[in-house]
Amino acid sequence: MLIYWKDSGEALNRHDDVYNMHGWIQKLFKSRASSHCEQEAKSTKNSVSSSASSCSSSSSSSPGKTPSKPLKPEAALSSLLRLRLKYDVFVCHSSVHSDTEEAERLVSFLEASPRSLRCFLLHRDNNPGGAICTELCEAVQNSHTRALLITPNFLQDEWCKYMMYQVLAEAPMSNRIIPLIQNLSHSQYPQELRFYYYIDLSKNTDRGYNLVNKTVINYLIELVKKDSMDSSSNGLSGEDSPQKDKPMSKSDPAEISIPLEVIETKLQ
C-alpha cells in the first residue's frame, strides 16, 4: 500500500509537471504569435504611410497641378495683349481750365517712370482737322480703361455726358470704367454710374492717383491671366495661341469685371 501511494504520488507529480510544461509551451507560442502580429501590423502601417507619401509627392510634382505663380506687373505691361490697344487710360474731363489742369496732373503721374502708362488727352492727342466725335470714339475703342474726371463742370458739359454714355455702351458693368470725382457731393453723383465705385480725389489726391495706377495694372494683369487660361483650355500656350494673331474684339476686356472697391481692398 505504501508503495502504491508512493508510486501514485510520483505519477501525480509527473502529471503536474507535464501539465505545467504544456501551459508554458502554450504561453510561449502565444507570446511569439502576438509579437509576430505586432510586427506585421507595424510593417503594414509603414507600407501604407510610405505609399501615401509617395502618392502625395507624385501628385505635388505633377505638372498639371502645380500652383500658378502670381503674374508680375512687368509681365502684364510687356504683354502683347496690352500693346494691341494704343492707350492704357482714356481720360475724359471738361474743358474748364481747372478740370484740364487736374487731368494733366493725373496723366503726368501715370505716364512718369516707373509707371509709364499710355494716356489719352483730347486737347493733346487729337489729330488736327479730325472731327471731335470721331476722335473721341476712336480713343475710347483704343483704350484699355476709361477714367472719367467727374466734377460739377463735367455734368454741365454736353461732350462729357456724351462720352460717359459712349463709355458705358462700350463696356457696361466692367472695371474698365474708373469714375473719379472732385468737388462733387454724393447726391450729385450721376445715376448712370451708381453701380460703380468711385475714387474721391478731393480727400487725398496722391492716394487717388496711386489707386488709378494700380487699378489699370490690375486690369492688365487680369486680362493676361484670362488669355492664358483660354489658351490652356484650348491646349495652346504662349505664341502658339491663335489669339495672338488676331485683333482683340471690343467685348473681350469687358468680360473681366472686378469692382473698384474689391481692387482697393486688395491693394491696401
C-alpha positions as CSV (number, residue, x, y, z in Angstrom):
1,M,0.0,0.0,0.0
2,L,2.8,2.3,0.8
3,I,4.5,1.6,-2.5
4,Y,1.2,2.1,-4.3
5,W,0.7,5.5,-2.7
6,K,4.3,6.4,-3.4
7,D,4.0,5.4,-7.0
8,S,0.7,7.2,-7.2
9,G,2.2,10.4,-5.8
10,E,5.1,10.3,-8.2
11,A,2.6,9.7,-11.0
12,L,0.7,12.7,-9.9
13,N,3.8,14.8,-9.6
14,R,4.8,13.8,-13.1
15,H,1.4,14.6,-14.4
16,D,1.5,18.1,-12.8
17,D,4.9,18.7,-14.4
18,V,3.7,17.7,-17.8
19,Y,0.6,19.9,-17.4
20,N,2.8,22.8,-16.3
21,M,5.1,22.4,-19.2
22,H,2.2,22.2,-21.6
23,G,0.9,25.5,-20.2
24,W,4.4,27.1,-20.5
25,I,4.6,26.0,-24.1
26,Q,1.2,27.5,-24.9
27,K,2.3,30.8,-23.3
28,L,5.5,30.7,-25.4
29,F,3.6,30.2,-28.6
30,K,1.1,32.9,-27.7
31,S,3.8,35.4,-27.0
32,R,5.6,34.7,-30.2
33,A,2.3,34.8,-32.2
34,S,1.5,38.2,-30.6
35,S,4.9,39.6,-31.4
36,H,4.6,38.4,-34.9
37,C,1.2,40.1,-35.3
38,E,2.6,43.3,-34.0
39,Q,5.5,43.2,-36.4
40,E,3.1,42.6,-39.3
41,A,0.8,45.5,-38.2
42,K,3.8,47.8,-38.0
43,S,5.0,46.7,-41.4
44,T,1.6,47.2,-42.9
45,K,1.3,50.7,-41.3
46,N,4.7,51.7,-42.6
47,S,4.0,50.5,-46.1
48,V,0.7,52.4,-46.2
49,S,2.3,55.6,-44.9
50,S,5.1,55.3,-47.4
51,S,2.7,54.7,-50.3
52,A,0.6,57.7,-49.2
53,S,3.7,59.9,-49.0
54,S,4.7,58.6,-52.4
55,C,1.3,59.5,-53.9
56,S,1.5,62.9,-52.2
57,S,4.9,63.6,-53.6
58,S,4.0,62.4,-57.1
59,S,0.8,64.5,-57.1
60,S,2.7,67.6,-55.9
61,S,5.3,67.1,-58.6
62,S,2.6,66.6,-61.2
63,P,3.0,69.5,-63.7
64,G,-0.8,69.8,-64.2
65,K,-1.4,70.5,-60.5
66,T,1.5,73.0,-59.8
67,P,0.0,76.2,-58.4
68,S,0.5,79.1,-60.8
69,K,2.7,81.9,-59.6
70,P,1.1,85.4,-59.4
71,L,1.7,87.5,-62.5
72,K,4.0,90.4,-62.0
73,P,3.1,93.9,-63.3
74,E,6.1,93.9,-65.5
75,A,4.8,90.9,-67.4
76,A,1.4,92.5,-67.9
77,L,3.0,95.8,-69.1
78,S,5.1,93.9,-71.7
79,S,2.4,91.6,-72.9
80,L,1.1,91.6,-76.5
81,L,-2.4,92.0,-75.2
82,R,-1.6,95.4,-73.8
83,L,0.1,96.6,-76.9
84,R,-2.8,95.7,-79.1
85,L,-4.5,98.9,-78.0
86,K,-2.9,102.3,-78.3
87,Y,-3.7,103.6,-74.8
88,D,-3.9,102.2,-71.3
89,V,-6.1,105.0,-70.0
90,F,-8.5,107.3,-71.7
91,V,-9.0,110.4,-69.5
92,C,-12.3,112.3,-70.1
93,H,-12.7,115.7,-68.5
94,S,-14.5,119.0,-69.1
95,S,-12.9,121.9,-71.0
96,V,-12.9,124.2,-67.9
97,H,-9.3,125.2,-67.0
98,S,-9.3,123.8,-63.5
99,D,-10.5,120.4,-64.8
100,T,-8.0,120.4,-67.6
101,E,-5.2,121.1,-65.1
102,E,-6.3,118.3,-62.9
103,A,-6.4,115.9,-65.8
104,E,-2.9,116.9,-66.9
105,R,-1.6,116.3,-63.4
106,L,-3.1,112.8,-63.3
107,V,-1.7,112.0,-66.8
108,S,1.7,113.3,-65.8
109,F,1.7,111.0,-62.8
110,L,0.6,107.9,-64.8
111,E,3.0,108.5,-67.6
112,A,6.0,109.1,-65.4
113,S,8.5,106.3,-64.7
114,P,8.3,103.7,-63.4
115,R,4.5,103.6,-64.1
116,S,4.9,104.5,-67.8
117,L,1.2,104.1,-68.7
118,R,0.0,105.4,-72.1
119,C,-2.7,108.0,-71.7
120,F,-5.1,109.9,-74.0
121,L,-6.0,113.6,-73.5
122,L,-8.2,115.1,-76.2
123,H,-6.5,118.6,-76.3
124,R,-3.1,116.9,-76.5
125,D,-3.5,113.8,-78.6
126,N,-6.2,114.7,-81.1
127,N,-5.5,114.8,-84.8
128,P,-5.8,118.4,-86.3
129,G,-8.7,118.5,-88.7
130,G,-10.4,115.5,-87.3
131,A,-14.0,115.5,-86.1
132,I,-14.2,115.7,-82.3
133,C,-16.8,112.9,-82.1
134,T,-14.7,110.6,-84.3
135,E,-11.5,111.4,-82.3
136,L,-13.2,110.6,-79.0
137,C,-14.9,107.4,-80.1
138,E,-11.7,106.0,-81.7
139,A,-9.7,106.9,-78.5
140,V,-12.3,105.1,-76.4
141,Q,-12.1,102.0,-78.6
142,N,-8.3,102.1,-78.5
143,S,-8.0,102.3,-74.7
144,H,-8.0,99.5,-72.1
145,T,-9.5,101.6,-69.3
146,R,-11.5,104.9,-69.2
147,A,-11.1,107.4,-66.4
148,L,-13.9,109.9,-66.0
149,L,-13.0,113.1,-64.1
150,I,-16.5,113.9,-62.8
151,T,-16.8,117.5,-61.5
152,P,-19.8,119.9,-61.5
153,N,-18.3,121.2,-64.8
154,F,-18.3,117.7,-66.2
155,L,-22.0,117.3,-65.5
156,Q,-22.7,120.5,-67.4
157,D,-20.6,119.6,-70.4
158,E,-22.5,118.0,-73.2
159,W,-19.4,116.4,-74.7
160,C,-18.5,114.9,-71.3
161,K,-22.0,113.4,-70.9
162,Y,-21.9,112.1,-74.4
163,M,-18.5,110.4,-73.7
164,M,-19.9,108.9,-70.4
165,Y,-22.7,107.3,-72.3
166,Q,-20.3,106.1,-75.0
167,V,-18.0,104.5,-72.4
168,L,-21.0,102.8,-70.8
169,A,-22.1,101.5,-74.1
170,E,-18.6,100.1,-74.9
171,A,-18.1,98.2,-71.7
172,P,-21.2,98.2,-69.4
173,M,-20.7,96.8,-65.9
174,S,-17.0,96.2,-66.2
175,N,-13.9,97.5,-64.4
176,R,-12.7,99.3,-67.5
177,I,-14.6,102.4,-66.2
178,I,-12.8,104.4,-63.4
179,P,-15.0,107.2,-62.1
180,L,-13.0,110.0,-60.4
181,I,-15.0,112.6,-58.5
182,Q,-13.7,116.0,-57.3
183,N,-15.6,118.8,-55.6
184,L,-18.8,116.8,-56.0
185,S,-21.3,115.7,-53.3
186,H,-22.6,112.2,-53.2
187,S,-26.1,113.5,-54.2
188,Q,-24.6,114.9,-57.4
189,Y,-23.0,111.6,-58.5
190,P,-24.5,110.5,-61.8
191,Q,-27.2,107.9,-61.5
192,E,-25.9,106.2,-64.6
193,L,-22.8,105.3,-62.7
194,R,-24.5,104.2,-59.4
195,F,-23.3,100.6,-59.9
196,Y,-19.6,101.7,-60.0
197,Y,-17.4,102.5,-57.0
198,Y,-15.6,105.8,-57.5
199,I,-12.3,107.4,-56.4
200,D,-12.6,110.6,-54.5
201,L,-9.7,112.9,-55.5
202,S,-10.9,115.6,-53.1
203,K,-9.9,113.7,-50.0
204,N,-6.4,112.6,-51.0
205,T,-5.1,113.3,-54.5
206,D,-1.9,111.3,-54.2
207,R,-3.7,108.3,-52.9
208,G,-6.3,108.6,-55.6
209,Y,-3.6,108.8,-58.4
210,N,-1.9,105.7,-57.0
211,L,-5.2,103.9,-56.9
212,V,-5.9,104.7,-60.5
213,N,-2.5,103.4,-61.5
214,K,-3.0,100.1,-59.5
215,T,-6.5,99.7,-60.9
216,V,-5.1,99.9,-64.5
217,I,-2.2,97.5,-63.7
218,N,-4.6,95.1,-62.1
219,Y,-6.9,95.2,-65.1
220,L,-4.0,94.4,-67.4
221,I,-2.9,91.5,-65.2
222,E,-6.4,90.0,-65.2
223,L,-6.5,90.4,-68.9
224,V,-3.3,88.4,-69.4
225,K,-4.4,85.8,-66.9
226,K,-7.7,85.3,-68.8
227,D,-6.0,85.0,-72.1
228,S,-3.6,82.4,-70.6
229,M,-6.5,80.4,-69.2
230,D,-8.3,80.5,-72.5
231,S,-5.1,79.3,-74.3
232,S,-4.6,76.5,-71.8
233,S,-8.2,75.3,-72.2
234,N,-7.7,75.2,-75.9
235,G,-4.5,73.1,-75.5
236,L,-2.3,76.0,-76.6
237,S,0.1,78.4,-74.8
238,G,2.3,81.3,-75.5
239,E,2.9,82.3,-79.1
240,D,1.2,79.1,-80.3
241,S,-2.2,80.5,-79.4
242,P,-4.2,81.7,-82.5
243,Q,-5.5,84.5,-80.3
244,K,-2.1,86.1,-80.6
245,D,-2.5,86.6,-84.3
246,K,-6.0,88.2,-84.4
247,P,-7.1,91.6,-83.2
248,M,-8.9,91.7,-79.9
249,S,-12.6,92.3,-80.1
250,K,-14.1,95.2,-78.3
251,S,-16.1,93.0,-76.0
252,D,-13.2,90.8,-74.7
253,P,-11.9,93.1,-72.0
254,A,-15.5,93.9,-70.8
255,E,-15.8,90.2,-69.7
256,I,-13.4,90.9,-66.8
257,S,-15.4,92.6,-64.1
258,I,-13.9,93.4,-60.7
259,P,-15.5,96.2,-58.6
260,L,-13.1,99.1,-57.7
261,E,-13.9,98.5,-54.0
262,V,-12.5,95.0,-54.2
263,I,-9.4,96.2,-56.0
264,E,-8.9,98.9,-53.4
265,T,-9.2,96.4,-50.6
266,K,-6.6,94.1,-52.1
267,L,-4.1,96.8,-52.8
268,Q,-4.2,98.4,-49.3
